[in-house]
């Protein structure tokens, strides 16, 4: 199975992957605040570009919602 990373400048793709955003600004805010929210591992920087890993995002959110560490 191939790993799919979504660039932060494609909010429609992120939304289609189940990430609750409407705009690029919302994705970028999510990325900036990710360390405080325990979601930093869902964001990947390759050079100057930043991507979100939807599978990792959902895994981290589920882990937080169940209280598992």
Backbone as CSV, one residue per row, in Angstrom:
resi,resn,N_x,N_y,N_z,CA_x,CA_y,CA_z,C_x,C_y,C_z
1,UNK,0.844,-1.188,0.000,0.000,0.000,0.000,0.881,1.241,0.000
2,UNK,0.587,2.174,-0.859,1.394,3.391,-0.932,0.936,4.402,0.103
3,UNK,1.898,5.135,0.578,1.638,6.178,1.572,1.247,7.454,0.834
4,UNK,0.150,8.070,1.213,-0.306,9.278,0.557,-0.108,10.467,1.483
5,UNK,0.664,11.429,1.023,0.849,12.673,1.753,0.136,13.764,0.972
6,UNK,-0.540,14.641,1.691,-1.311,15.706,1.054,-0.626,17.038,1.335
7,UNK,-0.284,17.793,0.290,0.304,19.124,0.509,-0.692,20.036,1.231
8,UNK,-0.172,20.917,2.071,-1.058,21.805,2.832,-1.803,22.790,1.950
9,UNK,-1.364,22.970,0.714,-2.062,23.912,-0.163,-3.182,23.228,-0.956
10,UNK,-3.592,22.040,-0.528,-4.706,21.333,-1.175,-5.748,20.907,-0.139
11,UNK,-6.466,21.873,0.409,-7.441,21.554,1.466,-8.565,20.642,0.990
12,UNK,-8.939,20.687,-0.283,-10.009,19.815,-0.771,-9.596,18.351,-0.654
13,UNK,-8.327,18.054,-0.921,-7.839,16.675,-0.782,-7.824,16.255,0.685
14,UNK,-7.432,17.177,1.557,-7.418,16.871,2.991,-8.839,16.599,3.479
15,UNK,-9.774,17.423,3.039,-11.169,17.230,3.439,-11.691,15.894,2.921
16,UNK,-11.346,15.540,1.686,-11.773,14.264,1.117,-11.189,13.080,1.891
17,UNK,-10.040,13.304,2.540,-9.407,12.261,3.345,-9.956,12.235,4.774
18,UNK,-10.951,13.077,5.058,-11.590,13.058,6.370,-11.018,14.021,7.380
19,UNK,-10.167,14.920,6.943,-9.599,15.921,7.853,-10.527,17.135,7.835
20,UNK,-11.016,17.557,8.989,-12.054,18.595,9.046,-11.532,20.006,8.805
21,UNK,-11.248,20.327,7.543,-10.787,21.669,7.174,-11.495,22.118,5.906
22,UNK,-11.539,23.421,5.720,-12.134,24.008,4.521,-11.108,24.803,3.714
23,UNK,-10.094,25.349,4.404,-9.168,26.252,3.733,-7.712,25.873,4.003
24,UNK,-6.839,26.398,3.161,-5.396,26.198,3.355,-4.954,26.832,4.673
25,UNK,-5.519,27.980,5.004,-5.167,28.641,6.264,-5.476,27.749,7.466
26,UNK,-6.592,27.036,7.418,-6.936,26.123,8.511,-5.921,24.994,8.619
27,UNK,-5.474,24.471,7.492,-4.455,23.421,7.515,-3.139,23.954,8.083
28,UNK,-2.766,25.150,7.677,-1.513,25.729,8.164,-1.592,26.046,9.668
29,UNK,-2.753,26.481,10.127,-2.934,26.719,11.567,-2.833,25.392,12.320
30,UNK,-3.447,24.366,11.771,-3.384,23.046,12.391,-1.930,22.576,12.500
31,UNK,-1.144,22.831,11.465,0.256,22.441,11.468,1.055,23.238,12.502
32,UNK,0.788,24.545,12.599,1.515,25.372,13.570,1.202,24.988,15.006
33,UNK,-0.030,24.575,15.277,-0.423,24.244,16.650,-0.344,22.743,16.931
34,UNK,0.099,21.970,15.960,0.152,20.507,16.108,0.976,20.034,17.311
35,UNK,2.137,20.635,17.609,2.901,20.149,18.763,2.127,20.230,20.087
36,UNK,1.365,21.303,20.279,0.594,21.450,21.519,-0.583,20.488,21.571
37,UNK,-1.051,20.052,20.410,-2.228,19.187,20.340,-1.876,17.716,20.170
38,UNK,-0.582,17.407,20.142,-0.164,16.018,19.990,-0.318,15.483,18.572
39,UNK,-0.331,16.367,17.581,-0.520,15.947,16.198,0.708,16.195,15.330
40,UNK,1.828,16.549,15.928,3.024,16.918,15.154,3.485,15.794,14.232
41,UNK,3.346,14.555,14.644,3.811,13.428,13.828,3.012,13.265,12.540
42,UNK,1.864,13.923,12.440,1.042,13.821,11.234,1.510,14.774,10.136
43,UNK,2.449,15.658,10.452,2.941,16.628,9.479,4.373,16.282,9.095
44,UNK,4.650,16.326,7.800,5.952,15.949,7.267,6.496,17.102,6.441
45,UNK,7.733,17.494,6.725,8.378,18.553,5.945,9.382,17.891,5.011
46,UNK,9.249,18.211,3.723,10.203,17.747,2.716,10.712,19.006,2.024
47,UNK,11.941,19.370,2.337,12.471,20.641,1.846,11.676,21.775,2.457
48,UNK,11.130,22.635,1.608,10.331,23.753,2.103,8.852,23.429,2.160
49,UNK,8.464,22.301,1.592,7.041,21.947,1.526,6.620,21.157,2.762
50,UNK,5.377,21.360,3.169,4.825,20.651,4.319,3.614,19.858,3.844
51,UNK,3.542,18.615,4.310,2.471,17.704,3.937,1.803,17.185,5.201
52,UNK,0.580,16.702,5.048,-0.101,16.028,6.141,-0.304,14.575,5.734
53,UNK,-0.052,13.703,6.683,-0.259,12.266,6.487,-1.628,11.947,7.075
54,UNK,-2.644,11.750,6.232,-3.995,11.557,6.768,-4.128,10.316,7.652
55,UNK,-3.432,9.253,7.304,-3.527,8.037,8.124,-2.985,8.297,9.531
56,UNK,-1.826,8.955,9.609,-1.231,9.273,10.903,-2.106,10.269,11.671
57,UNK,-2.680,11.251,10.976,-3.564,12.220,11.609,-4.720,11.506,12.305
58,UNK,-5.392,10.611,11.569,-6.541,9.906,12.146,-6.121,8.988,13.294
59,UNK,-4.971,8.366,13.164,-4.454,7.505,14.235,-4.236,8.315,15.516
60,UNK,-3.598,9.477,15.386,-3.325,10.311,16.562,-4.605,10.854,17.186
61,UNK,-5.542,11.273,16.353,-6.814,11.792,16.886,-7.569,10.685,17.615
62,UNK,-7.596,9.500,17.036,-8.286,8.368,17.706,-7.613,8.027,19.026
63,UNK,-6.293,8.035,19.020,-5.555,7.727,20.251,-5.887,8.732,21.344
64,UNK,-5.990,10.015,20.977,-6.332,11.032,21.963,-7.757,10.877,22.451
65,UNK,-8.668,10.522,21.539,-10.085,10.433,21.926,-10.362,9.233,22.832
66,UNK,-9.514,8.203,22.735,-9.701,7.042,23.607,-8.909,7.163,24.895
67,UNK,-8.049,8.184,24.964,-7.256,8.388,26.163,-6.014,7.538,26.198
68,UNK,-5.724,6.780,25.137,-4.526,5.956,25.083,-3.329,6.844,24.798
69,UNK,-2.200,6.500,25.373,-0.995,7.316,25.153,-0.033,6.698,24.220
